Amino acid sequence: MIMPTHLAAFVVTVALLAMLPGANNASITRQALMSGRRAGLLAVAGASTGILIWASTAAVGLSAVLLANPH
């Protein structure tokens, strides 16, 4: 078995990126710290709703592509 030469660097990079907080996390933390628990929970609800809408539209688009392909 041939091992890719940069596999270790790739694994380390992916692990570090997976641990970093994203923009949603920063926004939610800021809202909670600046405006309280209720604002933080509303920010969580907004972020979750956005992710749900994004994932649903991505699934619909993928379904349309798969249905358009006769094979």
C-alpha positions in Angstrom: 0.0 0.0 0.0 1.4 3.4 -1.0 0.9 6.1 1.6 0.3 9.7 0.4 3.2 11.9 1.5 1.0 14.7 2.9 -1.6 12.5 4.6 -0.3 13.4 8.1 -0.4 17.1 7.4 -3.9 16.8 5.9 -5.2 14.9 9.0 -3.7 17.5 11.4 -5.1 20.4 9.4 -8.6 18.9 9.2 -8.5 18.1 13.0 -7.6 21.7 13.8 -10.2 23.2 11.5 -12.9 20.9 13.0 -12.0 22.3 16.5 -12.2 26.0 15.5 -15.5 27.8 16.3 -17.2 29.2 13.2 -19.0 32.4 12.6 -22.3 31.1 14.0 -20.6 30.1 17.3 -19.0 33.6 17.6 -22.3 35.3 16.9 -24.2 33.2 19.4 -21.5 33.7 22.1 -21.5 37.5 21.5 -25.3 37.7 21.7 -25.4 35.7 24.9 -22.6 37.7 26.5 -23.8 41.1 25.5 -27.6 40.7 25.7 -28.2 37.7 28.0 -29.4 34.1 27.8 -32.7 34.8 25.9 -30.8 36.6 23.1 -28.3 33.8 23.0 -31.1 31.2 22.7 -32.8 33.3 19.9 -29.4 33.4 18.1 -29.2 29.6 18.4 -32.7 29.3 17.0 -31.9 31.6 14.1 -28.6 29.8 13.3 -30.4 26.4 13.4 -33.2 27.6 11.2 -30.7 29.0 8.7 -28.8 25.7 8.6 -32.1 23.7 8.2 -33.2 25.9 5.3 -29.7 25.6 3.7 -29.6 21.8 4.1 -33.2 21.5 2.8 -32.5 23.5 -0.3 -29.3 21.6 -0.9 -31.2 18.3 -0.7 -33.9 19.5 -3.1 -31.2 20.6 -5.5 -29.4 17.3 -5.3 -32.7 15.5 -5.8 -33.4 17.5 -8.9 -30.0 16.7 -10.3 -30.5 13.0 -9.6 -33.9 12.9 -11.1 -32.7 14.7 -14.2 -30.0 12.0 -14.8 -31.6 9.0 -16.5 -28.9 6.6 -15.5 
